[in-house]
Amino acid sequence: MNEKFLEVGDVMQILGISKSAAYKLMRQINSELEKKGYIVIRGKVSRKYFEERIYGMSDAG
């Protein structure tokens, strides 16, 4: 696994979901990041933001 980004197979494995569900979730997460002004890469998702959105983890205090 890449340290900074997750690919569809990683998301599938982490959440135990299908490929189509993983792509849908990745599109949603990347759309949120784009609205915040970030540049996104299709087919990859930020590991940090993914973990914040899925697990509610955040370094912000």
N, C-alpha and C positions, 0 to 999 in steps of 0.2 A: 504494500500500500504506500502511496505517496504521502508524505508528511503533511502537506498543506492542503491537498485536494483529494476528494473522493471521486471515484468513477462509479458508474452504474452497478457494477458487480460488488463494489464495497457496500453501497447503500442496500442492495439486495441482501447481502450477507448480514449486515448489522441489524437490519429490521426484520429480516425473514419475509420479505415481500417479493412479488413478481417483478420482472423487468419493466413491464409497462407501468406499474405502480411506482417503481423507483424513479423512472424517467419523469413521471408526472410530478412527483415530490421535488425532484431536482429543478424542474422548470419553475415551480412555485417559489422555491428558495432563491433561485437566480433572479427571478422577477422582483422579489423583495429587495435584493441587493442592488439591482439596476435602478430601482426607484430611489434608493439611498445615494445614488451617484457612483456606484462601483462598476468597474468593468468586469464582466463575467465571461467564462469560457463554456461554450455549449458542450455538454457531455461530462462536465466536471462541476463540482460544487465545493465551496470552501469548507474544509473540515471544521474549522472554528465556528463558523456561523451555523453549520449543520448541527453541531453539538449543542449550541445555544438554543436553537429552535426546537430540537427534539427532546433534549434532556433538561432544558431550562438552566443550563450552566452559563455563568457569565463571570468575567473577571471584573466587570464594572461594579463598583460598590456604592 
